[in-house]
Amino acid sequence: MPADAIVHVIDDDAAVRESIEFLLRASGITAKTYDSALAFLNALPTVEPGCIITDVRMPGISGIDLLRRLGEMQIKMPVIVITGHGDVPLAVEAMKVGAIDFIEKPFEDELLLSSVRSALNRSRETASREAERTELQARLSMLTNRERDVLNGLVAGKANKIIAFDLDISPRTVEIYRANVMTKMGAASLSELVRMALIVGVL
């Protein structure tokens, strides 16, 4: 679990907010609280990465409305939804629009903590994947147009001589471009190059 990850707790009930914040802090997990989904959305440009705990029923912007907005904004933070008794249909709807878990009130402390730890681990993995994608995109942008053509041929599974024929260049020239692509992308093997291409969406 990332040491600097923060759990963002959103609930219009002050007692619930304070209870969850106390539980998290007592377990060594940093938490910030918000009294509405709007307050969280307003703070979003400066919020630290981590995960979100939100009540599903709130005045104004509900937990489900919040999930939809986060989806539209392509915010990747995992969301845990807290529901009251009898709100299972709402919880299912929340899962359909992006929540990773829902917990019914009243809940066991350890159940919430377990869900939070899982969400924070997922958040860390997502951040790591995004960082890798950004790095690979930067490497991809260093390729010349012709190197990009050869890359496209390679990830399509074409042999050097077929790529050479398609591009109307010699197989030897394809080998040179291929070596340049491997170097610039930092790929040690063709299989690694294909994996990189999948990550950045070349395939």
KAURDA-V970341 format. One record per run of one state. SS is the DSSP state (@ for helix, = for strand, . for the rest). FROM is the first residue (numbers start at 0). TO is the last residue. If there is no record, write none. Layout:
BEGIN
SS|FROM|TO, SS|FROM|TO
END
This chain:
BEGIN
.|0|4, =|5|9, .|10|12, @|13|25, .|26|28, =|29|33, .|34|35, @|36|45, .|46|48, =|49|54, .|55|61, @|62|71, .|72|76, =|77|82, .|83|86, @|87|95, .|96|99, =|100|103, .|104|107, @|108|140, .|141|143, @|144|154, .|155|158, @|159|166, .|167|169, @|170|184, .|185|188, @|189|199, .|200|202
END
